[in-house]
Each structure stands twice: as C-alpha cells, then as structure tokens.
Amino acid sequence: DRATRTTLVLPILFCFRHSVETGLKRLLAEHGPRHHEICDKLTSTHDLDHLWGCFLRLMAATAGEGEQEGIQAAGAVVAAFHRWDKGSIAFRYASTKAGEPVTFPLESIDLLKLS
C-alpha cells in the first residue's frame, strides 16, 4: 500500500537526514578546530552540501589511506539527501515559510527497497 509506506517512510527519512546533518556538525565541531577546519555557518545551516564540503576538507587533513571509498559512498548518500531536501523542510512540513506547498520527488525514492 503506497499511501501507508509514504506515511511511514517520510518521518523515517526525516530522522535519517537529521542524523546525517547532526553527525556532520558534531564531527566538524569536535575535530575541525584541532585540524584548522572551521566550518562557517556550522550552527546556522541545514545545507548538507555546505556541511559535506567542510567535512571533505577535514577528511583531507585526517583520513588515512584506504578510506576514500567509504568517504565517496557516504558522499553519495549525503548528495541524495541534499537533492531531496536542501533545507530540511520537505520531510517535516507541508508548506514552506512563505506558504508554498512543499513538493517532494517521491518517484525518485524506491519505497519498496526502503521498507
């Protein structure tokens, strides 16, 4: 039942997206200063693309050999969430702050594979 899956999946996707965002912020806050990587907007943005750019700079200073494949795989997940929900709005609200309806490209997510 597609409607039931959608009702269940969107909150799950919000939680997953939020955990990616807060995870990046925590890593950057804890380890960035020690490696001279200060991410501007760290406490004021939900932009995963911006946070990922900061994270990649931190990884350039700290990642060991053989970690590139994992970093690239994580980057693909972060990029997908950024495409789906750039401002952390689509999974949570029915409309933007301006009152415009939030549209979400459900066709780009295979709900059967997620459930």
N, C-alpha and C positions, 0 to 999 in steps of 0.2 A: 504494500500500500504506500504509494509515493507520498501522499499527504502526511501520513504518520511518520515516515522516515524523515521528511523535511522538518516536521515539528521537533523531532528528536535531534536531528543532525545539526541544525543551526546553533543551538546552545552549546553543543559539543565542540563545534568549530570555533565558536567564540572563546571557549575556555582554552582550547589548544592554541589559538592565535595569541591570546592574552599571555599564556605561559611562555610562548616564544619571545614575545615582547619583553616581559619582565625578566626572563632569563638572560636575554642580551643586555638589558640595562644593569642587571646585577653583576654580570661578568665585567662589563665596562666600568662600573663604579668601583668594584673591588680591585681589579687588576690594571685598569687603564692608567691611573696616575703613576703607579710604580714603573710603568714602561713608557711614560711620557705620551700616552694617548688619551687626551682629554676630548671627550665627545661633546661638542656643543649641542644644546637642546636635549641633553640626556633626560632631564626631568620634565621637559615641556612638550615632548613629541610622542606620537603613536606611530610615526612613519618607520616602518620596518626596513625600507630601503636605506634610509639615512642611518639607522642603527646598525644595519649589516655592514655598511661602508666603514663605520667606526670599528666594528668587530674585525673586519678583514685587516685593517691597519694594525690592530692589536695582535692578530694572528701572525702577521708578517714579522713582528718582533719576538714572538714567543713560540710559534708552532715548530714542532720537530719534524724531521724527515718522515715521510710516510703518512702524514696527517692530511695531505692535500685532498685525497679522495673523499674523506669524511667531511672536510670543510666544503667541498663542492656539492656533496649530497645535501648537506644542511642548507647551503645557499639556495638550492633548487626549491626546498620546502619554504624557506623564507620568501623567496621571489613569488611563489604561488600565492601565499597568504597576502603579500603586498598587492598583487594584481587583483585579488578578490575583494580586499577590504583595506584600502590605503590608509584610512583614518580611524580604524577601529569603530566604525559606525554600523556597517551592513549587517553584522551578525547580531547586533543588540537592539537597533531601533528601526521603527517602521518609516521614519522620516528624518531628514537632515535638520539641523538647527534652523535652516531657512524655511522649513515646512515642506520641502520637496520630498516625494516618495523615494525611498531607498530601493534601488533595483539591484538584484544580486544575480549573477550569471549561474544559476543552478545547473544549467546544461553543461557547464564546464567541470562539474564535480560528479563522479560516478557514485551515487548514493548506495548502490548495491555493494560496492567494494568497501565503503566506509562502515556499513552496518554489520 
